[in-house]
Amino acid sequence: MAVAFDTMAYARRLRQAGYSEQQAEVQAQALAAAFTETLATKQDLRELEHRLTLRLGAIVAVAAGAVAVLVKVA
């Protein structure tokens, strides 16, 4: 899922602030790339939550099994 970022508007604001057209375009493209490469989307967070839930479930199951074995041995 892409992050909504208006590179044209951003570049226009940079040009209005004194950047050259080339500098403004490169800066806008770099910032858009950074957003899409480093920001987590809602879908990313849902997938992470799912994986962590499965991992926690596995840990609880192993711990319960270990306790059952220890109770049986004792």
BELQUI-V210814 format. One record per pair of residues at least 12 apart in sequence whose ideal C-beta (glycine too) atoms are under 10 Angstrom apart, sorted by the first residue. I is the first residue (numbers start at 1). J is the second residue. D is the distance in whole Angstrom. If there is no record, write none. Layout:
BEGIN
i=I j=J d=D
i=I j=J d=D
END
This chain:
BEGIN
i=1 j=36 d=9
i=1 j=41 d=4
i=1 j=42 d=7
i=1 j=43 d=5
i=1 j=44 d=8
i=2 j=32 d=9
i=2 j=35 d=9
i=2 j=36 d=6
i=2 j=39 d=10
i=2 j=41 d=8
i=3 j=32 d=8
i=3 j=34 d=10
i=3 j=35 d=5
i=3 j=36 d=6
i=3 j=37 d=10
i=3 j=38 d=10
i=3 j=39 d=6
i=3 j=40 d=10
i=3 j=41 d=7
i=4 j=35 d=9
i=5 j=28 d=8
i=5 j=31 d=7
i=5 j=32 d=5
i=5 j=33 d=10
i=5 j=34 d=10
i=5 j=35 d=5
i=5 j=36 d=8
i=5 j=39 d=10
i=6 j=28 d=9
i=6 j=32 d=9
i=7 j=24 d=10
i=7 j=25 d=8
i=7 j=27 d=9
i=7 j=28 d=4
i=7 j=29 d=7
i=7 j=30 d=10
i=7 j=31 d=8
i=7 j=32 d=5
i=7 j=33 d=10
i=7 j=35 d=10
i=8 j=24 d=10
i=8 j=25 d=9
i=8 j=28 d=8
i=9 j=28 d=9
i=10 j=24 d=8
i=10 j=25 d=10
i=10 j=27 d=8
i=10 j=28 d=5
i=10 j=29 d=10
i=10 j=31 d=7
i=10 j=32 d=8
i=11 j=23 d=9
i=11 j=24 d=4
i=11 j=25 d=5
i=11 j=26 d=9
i=11 j=27 d=7
i=11 j=28 d=4
i=11 j=29 d=9
i=11 j=31 d=10
i=12 j=24 d=8
i=12 j=28 d=9
i=13 j=28 d=9
i=14 j=26 d=10
i=14 j=27 d=6
i=14 j=28 d=7
i=14 j=31 d=10
i=15 j=28 d=10
END
